[in-house]
Amino acid sequence: MKILETVNKNKEQIIEDLRGLLKIDSTLVENPESTTSPFGEGIRESLDYVLSLGEKMGFKVRNIKNVAGHIEFGEGEEIVGILCHVDVVPAVGNWKYPPFSGTVEDNRIYARGAIDDKGPTIAALYALKVLKDLGFKPNKRIRLIIGTDEETNWRGIKEYFKNCEMPEVGFSPDADYPVIYGEKGIMSIDIIGKSTSGIKFQAGDRYNVVPDEARALISKDLEKDFSEYLEATGLKGKYGDELVVYGKAAHAMEPNLGLNALVKLCQFLYRFIDDPFIRFVNDNLSDSRFKCINLDFSDPEMKDLTVNVAFLKIGTGEDRLGINLRYPINWDKEIFLKEFGKIADSYGLEAKVRSDQTPHYIDKNDPLVKTLHQAYIEFTGDDKTPLLTIGGGTYARALKKGVAFGILFPGREELAHQVDEYLEIDDLILSTAIIAKAVYELGK
């Protein structure tokens, strides 16, 4: 089948349709009173946009209560799922291009959601179109399933599976090539208590994002000390009504790719401010592996336990510190929680688990993994890059049998949740072909 040739015939339309989706600000806006847009107008518009494209291409579409939907290709008893999402994390920080412009420059498309996960969504949709145009008639139902709050609580995909069948197999193009066969567990913990220092501190708002800005309002004159701290560390910040430290946002699955402004500001303040939260962060969360408190852990396949110090709010209502762990298989969470709880208690604080998703794992020799891997190899010639496990959590773990598959190629910079997120246009086109080949093999 002339898959890549047919994809290239659709190239300009693929880019145009992706840019249209990227121009929609689909950051979560809680709107629980609404049945038409419970997660905000932008998310609803994005869902409608993709479903409308699928309908125009001649596919069956279904909207599930305006929080999820699917685009279906083929007939048969079995279902193959491709799970994507159209919501995005907030576009904070100083962007080179407006984050919802879909700017094209140097063969790249810049926008929040370009790689996570709107680019992959359009690639998967056009993979189905290309196969349809080539006359392929799958013996299974291929469903492109669209979720709408993957970056938060997965309510959309949960509602979807309350109303629709579970695919026998599937994949989520929301990670890396060649194939992700294992995903770490994801645990969010809140440390709560009472601050008595009188300061106001604000940093971060999402468990899955490294905070790139932290602000503190204090009564002491620390201008000279703060200036010296910035100079000594090379950090950027400013002193005025508030102390402000700037860092670099990153996905919580690998905190070391970012620069945590929250931690850095706490490391300055603990010398001058007697606050249990400030001291707790400084003493126990200065590295992303819990090594400073001897609670680190690593697994041969899934590698390190990691922690993202996600947000801290002091003096603005409820005092609360939020952290996000990505943990491998074979980690003893009960022992960890017991010891970590003791540490928090020694500061007069309490650690509470807010959510916990266990690790997701599929055998590397499973036919699903082998089929996807071969599709990748066919279009790249790369049979050397090893199969992967990651710290991220994709919709693959919502499936009975699913893995993450693309679309970030080996050697490409990881830009999910970061400023100036972009997608290489060549990668978008090649991924469309790879996904089409994978669907062809799975749908026969």
NORWOGI-V328480 format. One record per residue. N is the residue number from 1. RES is the residue in three letters. PSI is psi in whole degrees, -180 to 180 (* if undefined). D_CENTER is the distance of its C-alpha to the mean C-alpha in whole Angstrom. Layout:
n | res | psi | d_center
N | RES | PSI | D_CENTER
N | RES | PSI | D_CENTER
This chain:
n | res | psi | d_center
1 | MET | 142 | 34
2 | LYS | 66 | 33
3 | ILE | -55 | 29
4 | LEU | -38 | 28
5 | GLU | -42 | 31
6 | THR | -36 | 31
7 | VAL | -46 | 27
8 | ASN | -29 | 29
9 | LYS | -26 | 31
10 | ASN | 5 | 28
11 | LYS | -51 | 26
12 | GLU | -38 | 27
13 | GLN | -35 | 26
14 | ILE | -48 | 23
15 | ILE | -45 | 22
16 | GLU | -44 | 24
17 | ASP | -36 | 22
18 | LEU | -44 | 19
19 | ARG | -39 | 20
20 | GLY | -41 | 21
21 | LEU | -39 | 18
22 | LEU | -23 | 16
23 | LYS | -11 | 19
24 | ILE | 124 | 18
25 | ASP | 102 | 16
26 | SER | 39 | 14
27 | THR | 142 | 13
28 | LEU | 130 | 13
29 | VAL | 107 | 17
30 | GLU | 126 | 19
31 | ASN | 62 | 22
32 | PRO | -20 | 23
33 | GLU | -15 | 27
34 | SER | 136 | 26
35 | THR | -17 | 26
36 | THR | -30 | 25
37 | SER | 66 | 22
38 | PRO | -21 | 21
39 | PHE | 14 | 17
40 | GLY | 155 | 19
41 | GLU | -37 | 21
42 | GLY | -42 | 18
43 | ILE | -43 | 16
44 | ARG | -43 | 19
45 | GLU | -39 | 20
46 | SER | -42 | 17
47 | LEU | -48 | 18
48 | ASP | -38 | 22
49 | TYR | -49 | 21
50 | VAL | -43 | 20
51 | LEU | -37 | 22
52 | SER | -41 | 25
53 | LEU | -44 | 24
54 | GLY | -40 | 24
55 | GLU | -41 | 28
56 | LYS | -29 | 29
57 | MET | -4 | 29
58 | GLY | 13 | 31
59 | PHE | 157 | 28
60 | LYS | 138 | 28
61 | VAL | 154 | 26
62 | ARG | 131 | 25
63 | ASN | 126 | 23
64 | ILE | 95 | 23
65 | LYS | 28 | 23
66 | ASN | 19 | 21
67 | VAL | -5 | 18
68 | ALA | 175 | 18
69 | GLY | 175 | 20
70 | HIS | 159 | 21
71 | ILE | 124 | 23
72 | GLU | 138 | 25
73 | PHE | 126 | 27
74 | GLY | 176 | 30
75 | GLU | 160 | 32
76 | GLY | 173 | 33
77 | GLU | -43 | 32
78 | GLU | 154 | 29
79 | ILE | 133 | 25
80 | VAL | 124 | 23
81 | GLY | 139 | 19
82 | ILE | 113 | 17
83 | LEU | 122 | 14
84 | CYS | 173 | 11
85 | HIS | 152 | 10
86 | VAL | 0 | 11
87 | ASP | 159 | 10
88 | VAL | 161 | 8
89 | VAL | 161 | 8
90 | PRO | 145 | 11
91 | ALA | 69 | 13
92 | VAL | 168 | 15
93 | GLY | 179 | 17
94 | ASN | 107 | 20
95 | TRP | 145 | 19
96 | LYS | -40 | 21
97 | TYR | 153 | 21
98 | PRO | 132 | 20
99 | PRO | -14 | 17
100 | PHE | 40 | 18
101 | SER | -23 | 20
102 | GLY | 39 | 19
103 | THR | 133 | 22
104 | VAL | 122 | 23
105 | GLU | 139 | 24
106 | ASP | 42 | 25
107 | ASN | 27 | 24
108 | ARG | 152 | 20
109 | ILE | 119 | 18
110 | TYR | 128 | 17
111 | ALA | 155 | 15
112 | ARG | 126 | 12
113 | GLY | -4 | 10
114 | ALA | -46 | 12
115 | ILE | -20 | 10
116 | ASP | 86 | 7
117 | ASP | 26 | 8
118 | LYS | -38 | 12
119 | GLY | -52 | 13
120 | PRO | -35 | 13
121 | THR | -47 | 14
122 | ILE | -37 | 17
123 | ALA | -45 | 18
124 | ALA | -40 | 18
125 | LEU | -46 | 20
126 | TYR | -24 | 22
127 | ALA | -42 | 23
128 | LEU | -42 | 24
129 | LYS | -44 | 26
130 | VAL | -45 | 28
131 | LEU | -40 | 29
132 | LYS | -45 | 30
133 | ASP | -31 | 32
134 | LEU | 0 | 33
135 | GLY | 10 | 35
136 | PHE | 133 | 33
137 | LYS | 97 | 33
138 | PRO | 147 | 31
139 | ASN | 5 | 33
140 | LYS | 163 | 29
141 | ARG | 119 | 27
142 | ILE | 120 | 24
143 | ARG | 119 | 22
144 | LEU | 107 | 19
145 | ILE | 127 | 17
146 | ILE | 122 | 15
147 | GLY | 168 | 13
148 | THR | -7 | 13
149 | ASP | 48 | 11
150 | GLU | -32 | 8
151 | GLU | -5 | 6
152 | THR | -88 | 9
153 | ASN | 4 | 12
154 | TRP | 25 | 12
155 | ARG | -35 | 15
156 | GLY | -49 | 15
157 | ILE | -31 | 15
158 | LYS | -42 | 17
159 | GLU | -36 | 20
160 | TYR | -50 | 20
161 | PHE | -7 | 21
162 | LYS | -22 | 23
163 | ASN | -15 | 25
164 | CYS | 158 | 24
165 | GLU | 153 | 25
166 | MET | 125 | 23
167 | PRO | 150 | 22
168 | GLU | -41 | 24
169 | VAL | 167 | 22
170 | GLY | -179 | 19
171 | PHE | 162 | 16
172 | SER | 115 | 12
173 | PRO | 69 | 12
174 | ASP | 33 | 8
175 | ALA | -127 | 9
176 | ASP | 158 | 12
177 | TYR | 157 | 16
178 | PRO | -48 | 18
179 | VAL | 139 | 17
180 | ILE | 108 | 14
181 | TYR | -7 | 17
182 | GLY | 139 | 15
183 | GLU | 136 | 12
184 | LYS | 160 | 13
185 | GLY | 155 | 14
186 | ILE | 120 | 12
187 | MET | 131 | 14
188 | SER | 132 | 14
189 | ILE | 135 | 18
190 | ASP | 136 | 20
191 | ILE | 117 | 23
192 | ILE | 159 | 25
193 | GLY | -158 | 29
194 | LYS | 123 | 31
195 | SER | 136 | 31
196 | THR | 10 | 35
197 | SER | -20 | 35
198 | GLY | 1 | 35
199 | ILE | 164 | 32
200 | LYS | 130 | 29
201 | PHE | 134 | 26
202 | GLN | 124 | 22
203 | ALA | 135 | 19
204 | GLY | 162 | 16
205 | ASP | -2 | 14
206 | ARG | 137 | 11
207 | TYR | -32 | 10
208 | ASN | 19 | 7
209 | VAL | 132 | 8
210 | VAL | 123 | 12
211 | PRO | 131 | 14
212 | ASP | 7 | 16
213 | GLU | 138 | 19
214 | ALA | 139 | 21
215 | ARG | 140 | 25
216 | ALA | 133 | 28
217 | LEU | 115 | 31
218 | ILE | 166 | 34
219 | SER | -17 | 38
220 | LYS | 152 | 39
221 | ASP | 103 | 39
222 | LEU | 23 | 37
223 | GLU | -47 | 37
224 | LYS | -46 | 39
225 | ASP | -39 | 37
226 | PHE | -41 | 34
227 | SER | -41 | 35
228 | GLU | -37 | 36
229 | TYR | -45 | 32
230 | LEU | -42 | 30
231 | GLU | -41 | 33
232 | ALA | -34 | 33
233 | THR | -17 | 29
234 | GLY | 10 | 29
235 | LEU | 158 | 26
236 | LYS | 143 | 26
237 | GLY | -174 | 27
238 | LYS | 156 | 30
239 | TYR | 125 | 33
240 | GLY | -126 | 34
241 | ASP | -28 | 34
242 | GLU | 159 | 31
243 | LEU | 129 | 29
244 | VAL | 132 | 26
245 | VAL | 135 | 24
246 | TYR | 138 | 22
247 | GLY | -143 | 19
248 | LYS | 126 | 16
249 | ALA | 153 | 12
250 | ALA | 166 | 10
251 | HIS | 142 | 6
252 | ALA | -16 | 8
253 | MET | -23 | 8
254 | GLU | 84 | 11
255 | PRO | -27 | 12
256 | ASN | -14 | 15
257 | LEU | -12 | 14
258 | GLY | -174 | 14
259 | LEU | 110 | 17
260 | ASN | 104 | 17
261 | ALA | -34 | 20
262 | LEU | -51 | 20
263 | VAL | -43 | 21
264 | LYS | -38 | 23
265 | LEU | -37 | 25
266 | CYS | -38 | 26
267 | GLN | -26 | 27
268 | PHE | -48 | 30
269 | LEU | -27 | 31
270 | TYR | -22 | 31
271 | ARG | -18 | 35
272 | PHE | -21 | 36
273 | ILE | 125 | 34
274 | ASP | 92 | 35
275 | ASP | 132 | 32
276 | PRO | -36 | 31
277 | PHE | -44 | 27
278 | ILE | -46 | 28
279 | ARG | -38 | 29
280 | PHE | -46 | 27
281 | VAL | -49 | 24
282 | ASN | -44 | 27
283 | ASP | -29 | 28
284 | ASN | -14 | 25
285 | LEU | 32 | 22
286 | SER | -13 | 23
287 | ASP | 161 | 21
288 | SER | 8 | 18
289 | ARG | 8 | 20
290 | PHE | 21 | 22
291 | LYS | -32 | 25
292 | CYS | -16 | 27
293 | ILE | 16 | 28
294 | ASN | 36 | 28
295 | LEU | 22 | 25
296 | ASP | 157 | 23
297 | PHE | 147 | 23
298 | SER | 144 | 22
299 | ASP | 142 | 22
300 | PRO | -35 | 24
301 | GLU | -48 | 21
302 | MET | -2 | 18
303 | LYS | -142 | 19
304 | ASP | 146 | 18
305 | LEU | 132 | 17
306 | THR | 160 | 15
307 | VAL | 133 | 15
308 | ASN | 121 | 13
309 | VAL | 99 | 16
310 | ALA | -44 | 14
311 | PHE | 155 | 17
312 | LEU | 128 | 20
313 | LYS | 119 | 23
314 | ILE | 134 | 26
315 | GLY | 14 | 29
316 | THR | 19 | 28
317 | GLY | -120 | 28
318 | GLU | 125 | 27
319 | ASP | 125 | 26
320 | ARG | 136 | 23
321 | LEU | 129 | 21
322 | GLY | 133 | 17
323 | ILE | 155 | 16
324 | ASN | 120 | 13
325 | LEU | 143 | 14
326 | ARG | 114 | 12
327 | TYR | 143 | 16
328 | PRO | 171 | 17
329 | ILE | 156 | 20
330 | ASN | 10 | 24
331 | TRP | 134 | 22
332 | ASP | 93 | 25
333 | LYS | -31 | 23
334 | GLU | -44 | 26
335 | ILE | -43 | 28
336 | PHE | -50 | 25
337 | LEU | -35 | 25
338 | LYS | -48 | 28
339 | GLU | -40 | 29
340 | PHE | -37 | 26
341 | GLY | -38 | 27
342 | LYS | -41 | 31
343 | ILE | -47 | 29
344 | ALA | -42 | 28
345 | ASP | -34 | 31
346 | SER | -16 | 33
347 | TYR | 5 | 32
348 | GLY | 23 | 33
349 | LEU | 164 | 29
350 | GLU | 133 | 28
351 | ALA | 125 | 24
352 | LYS | 129 | 23
353 | VAL | 122 | 20
354 | ARG | -34 | 18
355 | SER | 155 | 16
356 | ASP | 115 | 16
357 | GLN | 123 | 14
358 | THR | 161 | 16
359 | PRO | 151 | 16
360 | HIS | 131 | 16
361 | TYR | 129 | 18
362 | ILE | 137 | 20
363 | ASP | 136 | 23
364 | LYS | -23 | 23
365 | ASN | 7 | 26
366 | ASP | 143 | 25
367 | PRO | -34 | 27
368 | LEU | -48 | 23
369 | VAL | -44 | 22
370 | LYS | -39 | 25
371 | THR | -46 | 25
372 | LEU | -42 | 22
373 | HIS | -42 | 22
374 | GLN | -35 | 26
375 | ALA | -40 | 24
376 | TYR | -47 | 22
377 | ILE | -40 | 25
378 | GLU | -38 | 28
379 | PHE | -9 | 26
380 | THR | -23 | 25
381 | GLY | 6 | 28
382 | ASP | 100 | 26
383 | ASP | 15 | 27
384 | LYS | -35 | 26
385 | THR | 125 | 23
386 | PRO | 155 | 22
387 | LEU | 156 | 20
388 | LEU | 159 | 17
389 | THR | 154 | 15
390 | ILE | 167 | 11
391 | GLY | -11 | 10
392 | GLY | 164 | 7
393 | GLY | 116 | 7
394 | THR | 173 | 7
395 | TYR | -10 | 10
396 | ALA | -34 | 13
397 | ARG | -7 | 13
398 | ALA | -12 | 15
399 | LEU | 156 | 17
400 | LYS | -43 | 21
401 | LYS | 104 | 20
402 | GLY | 156 | 17
403 | VAL | 165 | 15
404 | ALA | 142 | 12
405 | PHE | 96 | 14
406 | GLY | -178 | 13
407 | ILE | 18 | 13
408 | LEU | 123 | 13
409 | PHE | 153 | 16
410 | PRO | 134 | 18
411 | GLY | -14 | 19
412 | ARG | 151 | 16
413 | GLU | 135 | 15
414 | GLU | 115 | 11
415 | LEU | 6 | 10
416 | ALA | 132 | 7
417 | HIS | 9 | 7
418 | GLN | 163 | 10
419 | VAL | 145 | 14
420 | ASP | 39 | 15
421 | GLU | 137 | 12
422 | TYR | 167 | 14
423 | LEU | 129 | 15
424 | GLU | 130 | 18
425 | ILE | -38 | 21
426 | ASP | -36 | 22
427 | ASP | -37 | 19
428 | LEU | -46 | 18
429 | ILE | -45 | 22
430 | LEU | -39 | 22
431 | SER | -36 | 19
432 | THR | -41 | 21
433 | ALA | -43 | 23
434 | ILE | -45 | 22
435 | ILE | -40 | 20
436 | ALA | -43 | 24
437 | LYS | -42 | 25
438 | ALA | -44 | 23
439 | VAL | -42 | 24
440 | TYR | -47 | 27
441 | GLU | -40 | 28
442 | LEU | -25 | 26
443 | GLY | -4 | 28
444 | LYS | * | 31
